[in-house]
Amino acid sequence: MSPGSRTAAWSLLLATLFACLQLTSVSGRATPDTKNYLSYALTLQGDTPRTAATRTITYVCAQSPPPPTGHHTCTAKLTRAISRHGGPRTTSPITPFAGPRFLRIFEVRPGYPLLLAPFIAAAGVTWGVWAAALFVTVTGGLLVVRVLRTLGARPAVAVAGQGLYYALPSGATAMRPMTEGTLMVLTLAVVWGYLLVLRKEKPRRGFALAAAAFAALFAVKHTQALFLGVTLAAALAAVAAVRRRGGRRAGPEVTGLLALAAGAAGATALVAHALHYPSAYDSVQDLLTHHYARPDVPHPWRELAYTEARFWTGWLRHQCLQPLLPVLLAGAGWAAYRRSPVFAAVLAAAACSGVVNQAAHPDSTLWGDRLIVMVWLLPAIGLPLLAEWAGAHRVTSVTGAARHGTDEECTLPPPPPRGAPARTSSSAASSGR
C-alpha cells in the first residue's frame, strides 16, 4: 500500500471513530447565537417566517433540559421576545429574537446558514445541525492532514495532527452549531493554498484555493477575512523585510502571497463599507451595551481601552497560572520554524487572527473559548512536526553512537607479528587512539 493510501485509510478510520464518539451528544451544544443562524437557514430553505420561528424555538429549547418545566419556560421567553420585536416578518431572514440593529450582525453572514440548509432539509433540524457540524469538523481534520503531508511529514505524523485537531479545543468548538468550525476550515484552506505556493507545488492552484477561501470567509464572517488578511500581510511583510536586510530578494512567492493577503483585507473593508455592513463602531457598542440592551456609550473607544486592559491583564494572569497554551504554542511554533521559516510565519499569522478576533471582543467570560480558537491551529500542525523532529533526532543520536562504537572497534591495534616484542597496554591504548 502506498503512503498516500495508508494516510487516507487511517484518516478515514480516525474520522469514523470521531463521528461515533460524537453520537453521544447529538444535542446540547447550542449557544445563544445558534437560534439566529438556524432561523436564517430555515428561511433560506423555504420555511415561512412563522414556521421558521416555531422550529427554531423547538430546537433551541430542547437543548436546555430539564423538561417539561424548562422547555415551557424557554418557549415562553423566546415567544415573548419575538412579540416584543414585532413578531415574525418577511423583511428579515432571521426571526426577530432581538432588535434589528443586533440582527443586522447576522444578516450579513449568509455563509453558515447556506451550509446548514441542505443538511436540515435532508435530516431535519436536530440531526441536520449535528451532521453539518460533524462534516465541518471532519473536513478541518482532513485539511490538517493535507497541510502536514504537503510539508513532507510522514503519514503517521499527519494523522496525528488530525487527531490533535479533534482532541484540542478546535474540535469541540467546531462541533458547536456556530460559524467557528467553518471559519477554521476556510482558514486552513488559505494556509494550505499558501503552502502550495511557497513549496512551488501547483502554485496556480494554491493561489486559486487561497483566493476562493478568502471569498468564502467573507460570506461566513467578513471580519475573519479582514483579520486573516491583515495578519498574513503583516507576517509576509516581515519575512520580506528580513530577507532584504540579509541581502536577499523577497522572492516572487512571498511577494505574490503578500499582495493576495493585502488585497483580500482591502477588498473586504471596501465591500463591507459599500454594502453598509455593521462597522467597528457598531461592534464596540454591541460589546459595551450587552447587545444593544442599554443605550449607546458616549465614549466607546475610551471604554473599549479600559475593557481591553482589564481583559488582557486577567488573560495573562490566567495563562501564567495555567501555562498549557503558551507552552504548546512555543513548541509548535519552534517546530514549524525548523521545518520552514516562511510557512511558520504564515501559520503564526493564521493563529494570530484568533488573537485579533478576541481583542475585538474582550469578554472575560470567553477565555480560551470560540473567539480565540484559531490559536489552536498552530499546535494541531506544529506539535506533530515537533514529535517527528524529536523522533528523528533520537534515531540520529542512537545511530551516531552506534557508528562511534563501531569506529572504536575498528581502530583496535592488530595482533603483533610472530617474533615481535609484546606491546604494553599503554602503548596499545595510545595506538588505539
PyMOL commands that set and color helices and strands:
alter all, ss='L'
color gray80, all
select helices_A, chain A and resi 3-25+34-44+49-62+69-84+100-107+111-150+155-167+169-174+180-198+203-245+252-274+280-288+300-321+324-339+341-360+364-366+370-410+425-432
alter helices_A, ss='H'
color red, helices_A
deselect
rebuild
show_as cartoon
